[in-house]
Amino acid sequence: MANHSNSSQPVVQGMAAHDATYKGFLNGSATAGLVCLYILVALVTFRFVDYPLNMFVGFGGIIVGVIASMIGLRAGGKWLLPVVILVLYGLFVANNVHMS
């Protein structure tokens, strides 16, 4: 016969692994979203900023953004640094945009 001595309590196994996977998914999604925003600002840079500056600022912003996002990911989801750098990068690009 089956052992029903603890039948009043639910059997939950693997919740710690589930929570770790869920938190990893959320952190990975936030990192991917930040990298997409850095790429979006870089695309604006490539199109609307003058020639010598657009290549350096565009690719440099992507590289710095990916590094800052990875630092935020490794810090356990502390996104202040990558978000502040993204805002400063966006403001710098907005200041140098020309419409022709």
N, C-alpha and C positions, 0 to 999 in steps of 0.2 A: 504494500500500500504506500501511497505517497505520504510524505511528511508534511503535515499542515500545522506545525506548531507556531509558525510566524505568519499565518495567513492574514492577520489583521493589518499588517504593515506592507506597503507596496515594495516590491523588489526593484531597486534602481541601481543598475550597474553601469559603470562607464560614464557617469555624469561629469566627472572631472575632465575626461578626454573630450567629451562633447563641448563643454564650456571652453576649453583651450582651442578647439577647432573653430568654434563660433567667433571667439575673440580674434583669432588669427585671420579669419575671413573678413571681419570688419576692418581690421588694421590694414590688410592687403587692399581692400576696396578703397579705403581712404587714401592710401598711397597712390593707387592707380588714378583716382580722381584728381589728386594734386598734380601728378605728372601730366595728365591731360590738360589741366589748366595752364601749366608752364608751357606746354607745346602750343596751346592756343595763343598765348601772349607772344611766343616766338614767331608764330605765323604772321601775326600783326606786324611784328618787327621786320620780318623779311619783306613784307609788301610796302609798308608805309614809312620806313626810316631810310635816310640817305645811304648810298652804297657802301662806303667803307665801314660805317658803323653798324649796319644791319647784320652783317655776317658775324662779327665778333659778339655783339649783344645778343643776337638770336641763339647761336650755338652755345655761347657762354651761359646764357640764362637757362637753357635746357640742362646743361651739365651741372650747374650749381643747384638747380631745382631738384634734379634727381638725387644728388648727394644729400641735400637738406631733407628730402622726403625719406630717404633711407635712414638718416639719423633719427628722424621722428618715428619711423617704424621700429628701429632697434631700441629706442628709448621707451618703448611700451605704449605707444599711442599718444605721445606728447607732441601735438601738432602746432604749437605756437611758433617755433622757429621756421618751418616751411611756409606757414601762412604769412608771417611777417615779411619774409623774403619775397614771396609771391606778390604781395601788395606793393612793396618797394620796387620790384621789377616792373610791375604794371604801371606804376606812377612814372618811372624813368622812361619807359617806352611811350607813354602818353605825352610826356613832355617833349619828346623828340619826333613825334609823328608830324608828317607834312602831307597835305592833300594836294595832289597834282592832277 
